[in-house]
Amino acid sequence: QVQLVESGGGLVQAGGSLRLSCAASVRTFSRYAMGWFRQGPGKEREFVAGVSWSGGSTAYSDSPKGRFTISRDNAKNTVYLQMNSLKAEDTAVYYCAAVVSRVAVPMTSTGYDYWGQGTQVTVSS
């Protein structure tokens, strides 16, 4: 069983930064590709960023590209999402997701098997 716990959300002004963390309770974290998704008010859950098991490959959706950076520390069983130049439209609940994969970085929610409870990010304009 994989447990994912997100942290680091909060209220920030537009133009500010936040770093989200997702700690995974799993025996072999390096088997998993990891992703970040978000769901804004009245919107569907959408892919934000993903990282391969090694950290060598990353993928981003168009909206946060250039502003967000995903990374992972396999020694700490943790994946991060550094969010810079935040905009009001980034306001959402952010979810961490995991899937066993040594090849691809899934970019859809159906590509992941395990999910965290989410952390709220609110950007004030």
NORQUI-V132357 format. One record per residue. N is the residue number from 1. RES is the residue in three letters. SS is DSSP state (2 for helix, 1 for strand, 0 for the rest). Layout:
N/RES/SS ; N/RES/SS
This chain:
1/GLN/0 ; 2/VAL/0 ; 3/GLN/1 ; 4/LEU/1 ; 5/VAL/1 ; 6/GLU/1 ; 7/SER/1 ; 8/GLY/0 ; 9/GLY/0 ; 10/GLY/1 ; 11/LEU/1 ; 12/VAL/1 ; 13/GLN/1 ; 14/ALA/0 ; 15/GLY/0 ; 16/GLY/0 ; 17/SER/0 ; 18/LEU/1 ; 19/ARG/1 ; 20/LEU/1 ; 21/SER/1 ; 22/CYS/1 ; 23/ALA/1 ; 24/ALA/1 ; 25/SER/1 ; 26/VAL/0 ; 27/ARG/0 ; 28/THR/0 ; 29/PHE/2 ; 30/SER/2 ; 31/ARG/2 ; 32/TYR/1 ; 33/ALA/1 ; 34/MET/1 ; 35/GLY/1 ; 36/TRP/1 ; 37/PHE/1 ; 38/ARG/1 ; 39/GLN/1 ; 40/GLY/0 ; 41/PRO/0 ; 42/GLY/0 ; 43/LYS/0 ; 44/GLU/0 ; 45/ARG/0 ; 46/GLU/1 ; 47/PHE/1 ; 48/VAL/1 ; 49/ALA/1 ; 50/GLY/1 ; 51/VAL/1 ; 52/SER/0 ; 53/TRP/0 ; 54/SER/0 ; 55/GLY/0 ; 56/GLY/0 ; 57/SER/0 ; 58/THR/1 ; 59/ALA/1 ; 60/TYR/1 ; 61/SER/0 ; 62/ASP/0 ; 63/SER/0 ; 64/PRO/0 ; 65/LYS/1 ; 66/GLY/0 ; 67/ARG/0 ; 68/PHE/1 ; 69/THR/1 ; 70/ILE/1 ; 71/SER/1 ; 72/ARG/1 ; 73/ASP/1 ; 74/ASN/0 ; 75/ALA/0 ; 76/LYS/0 ; 77/ASN/0 ; 78/THR/1 ; 79/VAL/1 ; 80/TYR/1 ; 81/LEU/1 ; 82/GLN/1 ; 83/MET/1 ; 84/ASN/0 ; 85/SER/0 ; 86/LEU/0 ; 87/LYS/0 ; 88/ALA/2 ; 89/GLU/2 ; 90/ASP/2 ; 91/THR/0 ; 92/ALA/1 ; 93/VAL/1 ; 94/TYR/1 ; 95/TYR/1 ; 96/CYS/1 ; 97/ALA/1 ; 98/ALA/1 ; 99/VAL/1 ; 100/VAL/1 ; 101/SER/0 ; 102/ARG/0 ; 103/VAL/0 ; 104/ALA/0 ; 105/VAL/0 ; 106/PRO/0 ; 107/MET/0 ; 108/THR/0 ; 109/SER/2 ; 110/THR/2 ; 111/GLY/2 ; 112/TYR/0 ; 113/ASP/0 ; 114/TYR/1 ; 115/TRP/1 ; 116/GLY/0 ; 117/GLN/0 ; 118/GLY/0 ; 119/THR/1 ; 120/GLN/1 ; 121/VAL/1 ; 122/THR/1 ; 123/VAL/1 ; 124/SER/1 ; 125/SER/0
